[in-house]
Amino acid sequence: MLIDSNLIIYALQPQYSELQEWIIDNEPQYSIISRVEVLGFARIQPLEKQAITDFLENLTVIYLNENCYKIAIDLKQQRKMTLGDALIAATCLEYNKVLATRNTADFTWIQNLEVINPLETNCP
């Protein structure tokens, strides 16, 4: 399973303790793209940056390969989407991973990509 950037941000907020437990129980991986997205935020504060860095150190990172780029190009040709979303979806497709995200609607159109929202009460 691959955790999307938005869930990394939510997981560090106290009101999302159930998400924190879900992450501990499921041990998702994350894309290197998510690291760039969350740590590259222009107004990130030093304490936030350190908290995110510490959090990510406890998860396994997945790096892009050549096929990820090809899949992302194909996805972007099919429908307008951000580069980050295209690369994260492509990584899931390439490595046969379920995508955990709060923004399921951004990805449900992609064939062969299983998407879940762990913030929903009916999520495993």
N, C-alpha and C positions, 0 to 999 in steps of 0.2 A: 504494500500500500504506500502511496505517495501523498504527503500532506501538502496542501496548497499554501501559498504565502499568507493568505488572509487568516488561516487557522493558526499559523505561527504567531501572528500578532495577537489574536484573541487569547491564545493559550497563556500569555503572560499577564493577562488582566485578571484580578482577583474574582470578579463576578463569573468567570468561566471555569470554576473549579471542576465541573463535570467533564469539560473538554480536557483539562489537565489529566484527570483520571483515565479518560479514554485513550489519551496518548501513551500513558504509562502502560496500559493494558495491551494496546495494539502495536506499539513500537513502530510507527510509520517511518518511512524514509522521506527525504526531501530532495528536490532538484537544486542543483547549484544556482539555477535561475532564481529560486526563492531567496537564496542567501543574498544575491545581488539586489533583489527587489526590497527586502526588508531592511538590510543594512545600508542600502544606497538611498534611503529616504532623506531628502535634503534637510529636513528640520529635526532629524533624530538627535536626541539628547545623549550625552555620554553615558549616563546610567542606563538608559533604554538600550543603547548599543551594546553595552556590556551584558545586560540581561539576555538579549537576543543571542549574542555570541555564546554565552554559557549554555543557553537552552539548546542551540544547534549542536554544540559539542556532544550532547547526549543522544543525538540522532545520526543515522548514517546518511551521507550525502551520495546522490547519484549524479554522475557527470554525463554530459552530452557526448554522443558519438556522431559520426557522419550521417547515419541514417536518421537520427533525431532531427537534424537540420532539413533533410529532404522531406520528412513527414510534416514538419512545421510549415515548410513552403507550401506543400499541398493543402494543408488546412487553411492557411491564409488565402489561398486562391479560391477556396470554396465559400468562405464567409469572412466578413470583416471581424477581426479580433486582434487583441493586443499581441505584440511579439512575445511577451512573457507567458500569456495564456497558451499561445501556439506551441511554444517550446516545452512548457510543462505538460500539456496534453500529449505532445509528440513523445516525450520521455516515457509517459505512462504506456503509450501504445508500443513503443520500442521494447520496453522491459516488462510488458504484460503486467502492469500495476493498476490497481484500483485507485482512482483519484478521490481523495477526501478534501472537500471544499465547502465553504458556505455558499458559494455562487454556482450552484449546480446548473442553473439555467444557461450559464455561459458555455457549458460543455455537453449538455444532453443531446445535441444534434450530431455529435461525432460518433460515427459507427465504430463498434468494437471497443468503446471506452466506457467502462463502468464507473459511475460517479455516485458518491454518497456524501451526505451532510451529517457529520457526527453531532451537530448541534440540534438536530431533530430528535425528538423523543423516541421515535421508532427505529432509529439507526442502531445496527448491531454494535 
